[in-house]
Amino acid sequence: NAGVMQNPRHLVRRRGQEARLRCSPMKGHSHVYWYRQLPEEGLKFMVYLQKENIIDESGMPKERFSAEFPKEGPSILRIQQVVRGDSAAYFCASSFLRSRTGELFFGEGSRLTVL
Amino acid sequence: AQTVTQSQPEMSVQEAETVTLSCTYDTSESDYYLFWYKQPPSRQMILVIRQEAYKQQNATENRFSVNFQKAAKSFSLKISDSQLGDAAMYFCAYRSAMLEMGGSEKLVFGKGMKLTVNP
């Protein structure tokens, strides 16, 4: 039973380019969460999605960042016109609908470096 | 909004000794989950232990146990017989269990604490 799969694991972009990070949740999970971890810091919530719906995007920057979780395929976190401050590890997590244990299952993260 | 505080940025422990990591949180909710996650150099987030707020009994997982003090909003992690593989960043996290009453689905993390295990 595969866990949460994220790709790419490492991505290098120049300032002004676009970054796309993908996340396939665990089988049977319908909820996806994206978190950002800046160097030497904890994980900050960005967005929570269900299939075809954004439920909570209170942690997303207002500009350049977007997320989707289509009916088919992985969830995508898209960062347009990247800047050096976007360099971070981006983690995806998934869970069952209204998980009784409250647990989120994390992927291994995607590390974005902006040159 | 809920907050999680880990006031110790770093700690060290001798191999085979016991160490306690502290965590406090703030919430007005009565039902919630608390977690300790471990992040080794590989950066994978690994769940160490989970506590449900309505359970008075402290959770235990092998060498890991918690001291959950609900009234004090404290949730410390004790690692017994420390091993070199325990060296990692440790994050305390909170999640609401009151989803039907408008609680948020998201996990709220503390800033983390770096644990070093000395041989």
Interface residues (C-beta under 8 A of the other chain):
Chain A: H31 Y33 Y35 E41 G42 L43 K44 F45 Y48 I55 D56 G59 A89 F91 A93 S95 R98 T101 G102 E103 L104 F106 E108 G109 R111
Chain B: Y32 Y33 F35 Y37 S42 R43 Q44 M45 L47 R50 E52 F91 R95 A97 L99 S104 E105 K106 L107 V108 F109 G110 K111 G112
